[in-house]
């Protein structure tokens, strides 16, 4: 893995930490359901897309147009 992959992996870990933290916060406190669902969905997408292993798959390369 190169430096970019390590930085993405660190960013991914921070995003998933935020996802879990907000999920627990939303379960414990009264929050707007739709807003919380949107925030969790966005964090899950960012966490998945920033994963270095996911970025090397054939499906991701086809998604962004590289074959």
N, C-alpha and C positions, 0 to 999 in steps of 0.2 A: 504494500500500500504506500502511496506517495503522500506528500504533505496535504494535498487537497482532500484526500480521502480521510485522513485523520481529523482535519478540521470539520469536515462534514459529519463525521461520526460524533465528534464532540457537540456540534450543534444539534444533531439528532437526539442525543442524550438529554440535552437541555430542554428540547421541545417535548419529549416524552415525559420528562419530569413535570413540566408545566401542565401537560395533559392530565396526569394522575393527580397532581395537586388540585387543579380546577375541578376535576371529577369529584374528588372527596369534598371539596368546598361546596359544590352544587348539591351534593347529597345531604350535607349537614345543614346548610342554610337555606332559607326561602329565597329562591331566585326565579327569574323569568325563564320558563322552560324553553321557549323558542330561542332566546338569546344564548342560553347555555348550550343548547344542542348545536347551534351554529358555531360557537367558539370551539367546542370539542371536535366538531367535524373538521374545521379548518386546522386545528392543531394535529389531528390524526393525518390529514393529507400532507401537511408540511413535514411531519415526522417520517412518513412513508417515502415521500419524494426525496428527502435529504439523506436517506439511507444509502451508503456506498454500495452495498451488495445489490440493492434494488436497481440502482442506476446502471449496473452492468448487465441486466437481463435483456433478453431479446425483445420482450414486450415493451420495456421502457424505451429502448432504442427505436422501435417502430412507432411508439407514441410521439416522440419528438421529431421523427422524420429521418433519423439515421439508420441505415441498414447494414 
